[in-house]
Amino acid sequence: MNNTDIRITIPEKAKYIIDVLEDAGYEAYVVGGCVRDSILGREPQDWDITTSALPLRVKELFRRTIDTGLQHGTVTVMQGEEGFEVTTYRIDGEYEDGRHPKDVTFTPNLEEDLLRRDFTINAMAYNDRRGLVDLYDGIGDIERKIIRCVGDPNARFSEDALRMLRAVRFSAQLGYTIEPATREAITKLAPTLEKISAERIRTELVKLLVSNNPYELKEAYETGMTAVFLPEFDRAMQTEQNHKHHCYSVGEHILHAIEEVEATQVLRMAMLLHDIGKPDTLTVDESGITHFHGHVQKSEEMAKVILRRLKFDNDSIDKICRLVRFHDYGMGIVPDEKIVRRAVNKIGEDIFSMFLQVGRADIMAQSDYERESKLANNDSWGKMYDKIMEENQCVSLKTLKINGRTLIEMGVKPGPELGRILNTLLEEVLDNPSGNDEEWLKNRAQEIK
């Protein structure tokens, strides 16, 4: 079905590629996510182009190209510093590994190419001459706010099992619901996610978590997908918390806490994992009250295993694990500046503002018992931290106004002794920030060396 009423503004560079292909006698369209996002008024991240021209012909028509995936029909056409993927219409052969077709057949037929795509909202093509080509009612599904597979969902998910997690991710990003037959197929085929690489699962999980609706992770749980790639979360969903400070199961608490932090990978993964060790530390007293002694240490230990399993980068692993380790640090302690300076030194300047967010989110996802006083205490920590930062008070060796080079110039030999002196000076300045003066520190270093 063509719709000439819908107009999309294609960037000049992408339009030039389409014009060159069409002037050479071929069909060419922008296709997929860029069409969907344009219709939704969102800024497309990429402008992919589909064409009836064969890959080698595409290479002939453009001066600078990169062979991105010739066997699957994809050539990247460079326009200045920007690359555009141009893919020949194709029919996918049998999928043997739950991701890649064994072979592809090029076709001159756009309809056959669109049929192989995952969801109706991603199976629309557009150019200025023909307008919108929408063979599977993607526009209708946008209006109904549903995620629906193109054709048979069992076939689509058997071709690439990651599409099941993508369905939930799109649902979270767009605020849509998953159409019943599509959801039923996910529930049936969820175990086949085990064929998918950790890197691809991580990418979809993070996109889901940093969306406007991270609570939709519950849909991945209910359809059986988290059992494959995050079974620890399933255990959390099945662990009740009978305690005055809580009103949700461990898993529900986690889901609500994720919603309360800024939408970044580090913060949302920290909230996903901050209580992940609770099921392993559960005890129930004689009154039926649940306790989770040692859950912080267990959660950090498990977080490290999970993050490595999902192939997160080392910097993210470090920051997320520190946030998990310290997520309830200082709870109930009325802070003064010395306490906060020492906390910044212990937790790290690079994540301390995130630590405050984590603490607040944890409180917001608990019961309302003493919530106001907990939040007021969290605010006190925040105000003191802001004051310390505004005044450039010393909180680490990095901000100490003397360093190892200075001590060496004073005659201290490199090695353990130098480190001991620097740490002694830092300890004193953490207690008394006015001591962070180079001359005072030099004199003090002479006294203690």
N, C-alpha and C positions, 0 to 999 in steps of 0.2 A: 504494500500500500504506500503510495506517495502522498506526502502532505506538503503542498506548496505554500500553505499559510504560515508555516513556521520558518523563520529566517535566522540563520546563525552567522555571526561575524567571524570569518576565518582569518587568522593572522596572515599578513601579506606573504611571508615566506612559505607557509603551507599552501596558500592559494596559488603561488607561483608554481610549486611542484605539480599541483593538480592541473593547472593550465598547460604546462609543458606536456604532461601525459595525455591530456585530452586533445591538444593540438596535434599530437603524433598519432591520433586515431584510437586511443585507449580510453577506457572508463577509469575514473579515479574519484574517491570520496574520502573525507575524514570519517572516522569510524570509531565506535566504542565509547570509552569513558569521556572523551572530549565532547562528543555529541550530547551525551547524558548531562554532563555538567553545564554545558552551555544552555540547555533547555531549563535546567534548574537554577540558572543565574549564578552558578559557582564558577570560579576561575579554573579552567582545565590545567592540569600539570603537564600533560603531553598532548601533542596533536599527531595521532597515528593516522596513516593513510593506507587505504586498500585500493588495489588496482587490478585491471585485467592484464596489464603488461607483465611479461615474464621477468624474473630477476635480472637476467643478463641484458635484457632490453632496457630496463630501468638504469642499469649501470652505463649503458651507452648514451642515454639521454642527459645524464648529469655529469658535470666535470669532477666533482669530489664525492665519492661514496665509500662506505665501509661495509665489508661483507659480514653483517651481523649474524645472519643465519640463513645462508643461501639454500641449504637443504630443506628449510621450512618456508622458503620464499621471501625472506626478509632482507632488505638492503637499507642501510641508513644513509640518507641523502643529506649531505652537509650544506647548510646555507649560512655562510660566515662561520661563526663559532657554534651555531645551533644545529643539532642533528634531528632529523625526522625519520621515523621508521616507516618504510614503504613496503607493504607485504602484498604479494600476489594472491588473488582469490584462490582458495584451496579447499580441498576436501580431505579431512584427516582419515588416515587408515586406522587399523586396529591399535588400541592402546594396550601395551603389555605391562607397563610399570606403574600405572595409575597416574602418569603425568605426560609422557611423551608418546605421540603416535609412532608406530613402527615405520610408517612411511606417509607421505602426503602426495596428493594428486592435484596438480594445478587445474583450475577450471576457469572458463570465461564467464561463469554465471555468478553474479553477486548473491543471488538468493541462496545458493549452495554454501557460499562462504559464510553468510550470516547465520545459517542453521547450525554451524559448529560452535557458536559462541555460547557463553555460560548463561546469562540472564537476559530477559527481554529488554531491560533498560540499558543493556550494554550491546545490544544487537541492532542498533540503528546506525544508518550511514547518511551522509549529507554532502551535497555539493550545490553550488548556486544554480546550476542548470536544471537539475531534477528536483531540487528541494530535499525534503526528508524522506528517506526510504525506511519505512517502519513495518516490516512484514509480520512481526509477532506481537504487535500491540504494546510496544514499550511505552508509548505515550499514555495509553489506558492504564498501565500498571503504575506509572508515575502519578497519575490522577488518583488511583486507588491506594497509592502508597504501599505497594506490595513488591516483594522480591519473588520472582517466578522464573523457573528455568525455561530456556528455549526448548520446546519439544519435550521429550521424555526425561524427567529429572534423574531417573536411575541411569540412563545412558550418559547424561552430562557428568554426573558424579563419578561414574565408572571410568570416564576418560581422564579426569583429573580430580582426585579426591580432595585436593585443597579447596576446590570450589565450594565445598560444604562450609568450611570456615569463612570463606569469602562471603557467603550468603549472610552469615551472622554479622560479619564486619560491615557489609553494606547496610544491613538493617540498623546497626548501631550508628553509622555515620549519617544516614538519611532519616532516621526515625521511622522506618518502614517495618511492616510485619512480613514474615515469611509465609508465602501461600501454602495451604495445607498439604497438597500433594508433594511440593518441594520439601517441606519439613518432614513429611513421612519418609521420603527417600533418604534424607540426612540421617534420621534415626536408624534406618535399616542399614545404611552403608558406613556409619561412623567408624567402625573398626578399621576400615580400609585406609584411614588417615595414617596408620603406621607405616605406609609406603612412602610418605612424604618426608622430605628432609627437614631437619630441625631449623635450618635457616629460613625456609619458606614459611614454616609454621610460626616462627618468631615474628617475621615481618607482619603477618596477618594479625597475630595476637596483639602486637604493639599498636597497630592501626585501630583495632577494636578498642583497646584500652584508652587511647588518647582521643577517641571520638567524643561527641557530646552525650553519648548514651553508653558509658562503659558497663552499666548494670546488665547490658545485654549479654555479658559473659555467661550469665545464668542460662541463657538459651543454649549456649555451647555445652553447658553441663547437662541440661535436661534432655538434649538430643544425643548425649553419649560421647561427644567429641573430647571433652576435657579428660575423660577416663583414659584416652589414648596418650595425650601429650602433657597432661598436668593432673595425674591421679591424686596428687597431694591436695588439690583443691576440692576434689570430690569428697575426700575424707573430712575436710573442713566443713563442707556443706552438710555433712551428716553428723556433725558434732554439736550438740546443744550446749548452751551456756545458761545454767541456772544460778544466777548471781545478781545481786541488786544493781551492780554497775552495768549489766548487759540486758538487752531485750531481744537479741537476735542469736541465731546459731553463729558459730565461728565464720562460716562461709558467707552468710548474709551480712554479718558485721564487716567483713572484708569488702564485699560489693558496695556497701553504703560508704565505707571509708574512701574507696577509690574515687567516688563521685565528688569528694570534698577537697581534693587537691588539684593544683594546676595541671593542665593536660600535657605533661611531658613524660617521656619514656621513663626517666629515673624515678620521678615521684609516683607515677601510677604503678610501676612495677614494685616499688617499695611498699605501697599500700597492699598490693596483691599478696605480697610475701610476708608482711610484718607479723602476722599471727599464724603463719602456715605450720608452725611446730606445735600448736596447741593440741591437736588430736593425740600427739605422741606423749604429751605431758599431763593428760587429763587424770585427775583424781576426784572422787566424790566423798565428801565427809558424811558423818552420821546423820546430819540434817538434810542430806540430799543436795548440798551446795557444791557446785563444781569449782575446781581450782586447777590452775595451770602453772604450777611452780616450775621455773626454769625454762618457760616457753620462749623467752627472748633468745637465749643461747641456742636452743634447738631450732628456732626459726631462722637464725642467721646461718647455722650449719646447713640447713635444708635449702635455704635460698641460694647459697653458693653452688650446691649440686644442681639445682634446677636451672640456674642461669648459665652454668657451663653446658648443661645438657642442651639448652636452647641456643647455644653458640653466641651469647652476648659478648660484646667487646670487654676487655679487661677494665677499662675506665668505668664503664657502667656497672660492672660487677662490684667494683670497689665501692662506689658511691651508694648503690642500692643496699649492699650488705651492711655498710656503716649505718645507714638510716634504719635498717631493720634492727641492728644491734642496740641502737640508742632510742628506739621509737617511744619508749616511755621513761626515758632518762629525766630525772628531776621532777617527776610527777609528785605533787604534794609538797615539794620543797619551795618555801617562799624565798625567792632569789634576792641576793644583793649583787652589786657589780662584781665583787671578787668571785662569787659563785659562777656568774655568767661568763666572766673572762676565762675561768678555768674550764668551763664547759665548752666554750669555743675552741680552746686549745686541745681539749680531749677529742671532741667530735670532728672538728675540722672547719676552718674558715670557709672552705669551698662549698660546704653543704649545710652550714648552720641555719641559713634562712629556710632551707628545705626541711630541716629537722623541726623547726617551729611549725611549719605547715603540716607535717606528719603528725605532730602531737595534737594539733587542733582537729585534724580530720579524725583521728582515733577517738577523741572525745565526742565529736559530733555523731559518730556511728555507734555510740554506747547508749544506754538508757538515759533518761533525763535526771537520774539521781545525782545530785551535786554538780550537775552540768555547768550551771552558771559560775560556781566558784572555781571549777576546773578551767573554764575558759578565761576567767579573770586572771588566774595564775599564769596561764599561757600568754596572755596579753602582757603581763608584767615582765616575763622573760623577753618578749619581743621588744618592749620599750627600752629595757636596759641594754639589749643587744644593739638597737639602733643608736643609742647614746654612745656606747663604746666605739662603734664604727665611725660615727660623726666626729668623735674626738681623736680618732686614729690611735686609740690605746693599743698597747702591745698585747697580742694574744698568742704569739708564736715566735719561734726563732727567726722566721722570715721578717717579722716586724720589729725585732730587737735591734736597737741602733748600735750594735757592735757585732762583728762576725769573726769567723775563724781566722780570716786574713789579718785582721787587726791584732788578734791575740798572738799570732805567729810573729808579727812585727815587734810585739812586746816580749818575745823570747820564749813563748810557750811552744813546745814541740807538738807537731801534728800527732793525733792519736787519741786514746781514751781520755787522757788528762784534759785535752782541749775540749772535748765533748762534755766532760764533767763540769768544767768552768762555765761553759755557755749555758748548760741546763740549770746550774745553780743561779746564774744571773737571771735567766728567764723566770725561774720560780719566784725570785724576789720581786721582779717587775710585775708578775701576775698579781701579787699581793699589793704592790705599791706602784701604780702606773707612772707616777711622777719620777720614778727612778730610771725611766727609759730615756736617758740623756747620755750621749757618748762619753763625755768627760767623767761623769759619775760612774758609768759602767767600767771605764778603764781603771779608775782608782779602786773600785771594788774588786775588779779582776786581779789587781796587784796584791790585794789583801788576802785573796783566797787561793792564789796559785801556789 
